[in-house]
Amino acid sequence: MVKPNRRGRSGQIIVVTAFLIALIITSTAAYIYELSGNIGDADTYTINDLIDSIELGSTHTIISALADITNGGSTQTLANDLNEWTVAVGQQYWLGKLTLTYELNDSLPAGLYIGWAAMGSGVSEAWVRARVGFRLNESGSGIEMQRSYYVNVSSSLYLEGITQNTSGTERVSVSCSLFNEDEPALAKNLTIYYRESNEWIAPNATNNYVLRDYGNGTYTAIFDVENMTTPLYVSARVIDARQILVQANATCL
């Protein structure tokens, strides 16, 4: 398996966009309250929207952490980033108190599953359960909300290869299928390797290398190998559009 490239990123990435959304929503709610003087005019939609933005921020925080981890960061990045996000959410006030707690999947070390060893497939995954709550500070109002949600972020890669002898040269065809949460996903970067003399080699123009992108998360790499060893092992290293790295190996048929 080709080793991941260690980027040395800090891993303390919190999604700024989610903060901005939350601030806009809370500012709008406060403005409505100031105009009307009635908490009921603002709470129906804005509190739910605020919680929605927190859930969105949680998802992006986990995506960011998984991208860092799979590119060489510490497995503690997920917990560290979620801790920072929890603190940040707790500092958001709109006539009340926001709380956020989370639990990592206890069946997975550090809430992660990174499986790149299985032949023909690879998975990079994080799984978290969270609970967000809102309580109004004004006495007698009786407004209190809680919501639990699950966040599962996964990038999966499926790989298969075939060879065909053409005048002493093996024509290799490698098919890759990429998924995010079981939905077809696009790759930002895709590199194919084949194994020769215990080394992983990336085919290039000298191998007549061609990569076909079908625009739906499916890719086909075609290249030539001379004096091929049998069986031929191939590997794919893919960085998806979310910067999450996933790898897979396969034996060509």
Secondary structure, DSSP 4 states (H G I P E B T S, - for coil): -PPPPP---------HHHHHHHHHHHHHHHHHHHHH--HHHHHHHHHHHHHHHHHHHHHHHHHHHHHHHHTT--TTHHHHHHHHHHHHHHT--SSEEEEEEEEE-TTSGGGEEEE--SBTEEEEEEEEEEEEEEEE-STT---EEEEEEEEEEEEEEEEEEEEEEETTEEEEEEEEEEEETTEE--EEEEEEEEEETTEEE---GGGT-EEEE-SSSEEEEEEEEES--SSPEEEEEEEETTS-EEEEEEE--
